[in-house]
């Protein structure tokens, strides 16, 4: 009986071990399947990471290009501003010159009127008077040109 019971126990034990082995084999197969799936997923993620890195590099290049363009635009703005300021200063200088010429012309015209009023002086220096009028005419022409310049 003891032997029978022992054989029964060994048979049950073999059955349990066989069942356990079967479960362990199933778990191993399940783990192998999961390993393959994870491998595919990892490979896919690697491809995705490579694609993302390529996109990041392209975006960084684009940002660098845009930064350079902005710097060029800023340099151009500074250059244009300086040019504008120079032109403004030249305009102010020319206005001062124009005012001085106008004052000088008015003074010369006043002198001319005084000379014209003096007939005796006018007869003696008729030739000088002609030259003086020519100078005044030239000054008037110069003023006219300056006014045209500023009106444009």
C-alpha positions as a printed Julia matrix, in Angstrom:
152×3 Matrix{Float64}:
  0.0     0.0     0.0
  2.75    2.31    0.82
  4.28    1.67   -2.47
  0.99    2.31   -4.21
  0.52    5.49   -2.34
  4.02    6.49   -3.15
  3.5     5.77   -6.82
  0.26    7.74   -6.68
  2.1    10.61   -5.04
  4.85   10.49   -7.68
  2.25   10.35  -10.43
  0.46   13.39   -8.98
  3.76   15.11   -8.48
  4.68   14.38  -12.13
  1.3    15.7   -13.16
  1.85   18.9   -11.14
  5.36   19.31  -12.51
  4.11   18.7   -16.03
  1.35   21.29  -15.55
  3.85   23.7   -14.03
  6.24   23.04  -16.94
  3.44   23.66  -19.41
  2.55   26.97  -17.69
  6.21   28.0   -17.62
  6.57   27.17  -21.35
  3.47   29.26  -22.06
  4.95   32.12  -20.04
  8.27   31.77  -21.91
  6.44   31.85  -25.26
  4.44   34.88  -24.08
  7.65   36.63  -22.98
  9.31   35.84  -26.33
  6.32   37.3   -28.17
  6.42   40.41  -25.99
 10.19   40.66  -26.55
  9.66   40.62  -30.33
  6.89   43.21  -30.05
  9.1    45.42  -27.87
 11.95   44.98  -30.38
  9.71   46.15  -33.23
  8.42   49.02  -31.12
 11.98   49.98  -30.13
 13.08   49.89  -33.76
 10.09   52.02  -34.72
 10.89   54.46  -31.94
 14.51   54.62  -33.16
 13.26   55.52  -36.64
 10.89   58.07  -35.13
 13.68   59.54  -33.03
 15.91   59.79  -36.1
 13.12   61.54  -38.0
 12.53   63.92  -35.08
 16.25   64.66  -34.81
 16.38   65.42  -38.54
 13.41   67.77  -38.17
 15.02   69.45  -35.13
 18.26   69.96  -37.07
 16.32   71.46  -40.01
 14.41   73.79  -37.67
 17.67   74.88  -36.0
 19.13   75.63  -39.45
 16.01   77.64  -40.37
 16.2    79.58  -37.09
 19.87   80.35  -37.73
 19.03   81.58  -41.24
 16.23   83.75  -39.88
 18.54   85.16  -37.19
 21.08   86.08  -39.88
 18.35   87.75  -41.95
 17.2    89.75  -38.93
 20.79   90.85  -38.25
 21.15   91.94  -41.91
 17.89   93.88  -41.72
 19.03   95.58  -38.51
 22.33   96.55  -40.13
 20.47   97.92  -43.15
 18.14   99.91  -40.89
 21.12  101.45  -39.07
 22.78  102.3   -42.39
 19.58  103.86  -43.76
 19.05  105.8   -40.53
 22.6   107.17  -40.67
 22.12  108.12  -44.31
 18.86  109.86  -43.48
 20.48  111.75  -40.6
 23.32  112.86  -42.9
 20.83  114.1   -45.47
 18.9   115.94  -42.77
 22.12  117.61  -41.59
 22.99  118.58  -45.16
 19.51  120.03  -45.56
 19.92  122.1   -42.39
 23.32  123.32  -43.58
 21.89  124.3   -46.97
 19.0   126.14  -45.32
 21.51  128.11  -43.25
 23.47  128.89  -46.42
 20.27  129.91  -48.17
 19.33  132.23  -45.33
 22.81  133.77  -45.36
 22.64  134.24  -49.13
 19.19  135.82  -48.82
 20.47  138.22  -46.17
 23.46  139.04  -48.35
 21.2   139.53  -51.38
 18.92  141.85  -49.43
 21.93  143.83  -48.33
 23.21  144.01  -51.89
 19.8   145.03  -53.18
 19.66  147.76  -50.57
 23.06  148.97  -51.67
 21.95  148.8   -55.27
 18.9   150.9   -54.5
 21.08  153.45  -52.74
 23.41  153.52  -55.73
 20.53  153.9   -58.13
 19.21  156.83  -56.14
 22.48  158.6   -56.48
 22.47  159.68  -60.14
 25.78  161.34  -60.0
 27.47  158.27  -58.54
 25.62  156.15  -61.04
 27.0   158.11  -64.0
 30.57  157.89  -62.79
 30.47  154.21  -62.05
 28.09  153.01  -64.72
 30.35  150.17  -65.66
 30.71  149.05  -62.03
 26.94  149.23  -61.63
 26.49  146.88  -64.58
 28.86  144.35  -63.0
 27.1   144.68  -59.67
 23.72  143.99  -61.29
 25.21  140.98  -63.0
 26.37  139.68  -59.59
 22.92  140.28  -58.09
 21.31  138.5   -61.07
 23.66  135.56  -60.56
 22.79  135.46  -56.86
 19.08  135.54  -57.69
 19.57  132.64  -60.11
 21.48  130.71  -57.45
 18.66  131.32  -54.92
 16.1   130.13  -57.47
 18.06  126.89  -57.98
 18.36  126.36  -54.25
 14.61  126.86  -53.81
 13.94  124.33  -56.59
 16.3   121.91  -54.87
 14.44  122.21  -51.55
 11.03  121.99  -53.11
 11.84  118.56  -54.53
